[in-house]
Amino acid sequence: MGVETMTHVFRDCAKAKEILTASDIPFMIRDSTSDGIKDWILEAKTSLDNAGFTNFMVVLWGIWNSRNSKVFDNETCSARATAEKAKALNAGNIDRSGRGLARLRKKPGPRVIKINVNGAYNETTGRGAIGIIARDWNGDIQASGAKMIQSPCSPNLAEAEAFLAGVVLATAKGWKQVVLEGDAIEIVNRLANSILDFSALGTQLKPVREATKNFIFSSFLYVNRIGNKIAHELAHWALGNSHDMSFEADYPDLIRGLVVNDSLNN
């Protein structure tokens, strides 16, 4: 077996082809015979208008991130879901500077509780789990936990369940000003958007929207995987151990190092 080329990663492998097709990249670009990645990108640059080329580059970013999720986290994202994430990014719903519907992580304001959530999914077993950690405006941990999802699961359902767990926790604690952060771009943008969503995923997220009506203030924000590492680790711990755990104003030893490091960087 030879060394895999960048052209194969982004254009010629079966998954890349699925994503390019789902993202409506023109046939002449998808099925190009350019030898190298540089020539292929230059071909796209000269063949597409500015909007089309921007979309093309964002889709390549999505392919790379989808591949990394599979290699490093054993998480599989469908071609359609990857295409939708790229579409949301390209549409301006979220960008690297944090503008748009989904904002980057930041310290919450006075009296505001920040809850980080994450959903994990194992494609082989079909099982899911969630991780959650809540901090006050000073950064002090108010609660943390991890649990398995008992019902049939999917990647989006796991993320939706994680956000629902966040608002349920806030309601149980009597917190009225809440910021919920997660690293699932599509989920965050759907929750942050006030437009009615009649899709299957929108239906799954409806209980989350309904629960926030009892809050004085609530906001859904995007945070990258690094910023959401603690909730991510908790979710994957539950998924790997098939076990639930919860802590009041504390956290388990398995994330102690991450908590200390996170405090030093904020």
PyMOL commands that set and color helices and strands:
alter all, ss='L'
color gray80, all
select helices_A, chain A and resi 6-12+14-22+27-30+37-47+50-73+79-90+155-173+185-192+200-214+229-241+253-264
alter helices_A, ss='H'
color red, helices_A
select strands_A, chain A and resi 113-122+127-135+141-149+177-182+217-222+245-248
alter strands_A, ss='S'
color yellow, strands_A
deselect
rebuild
show_as cartoon
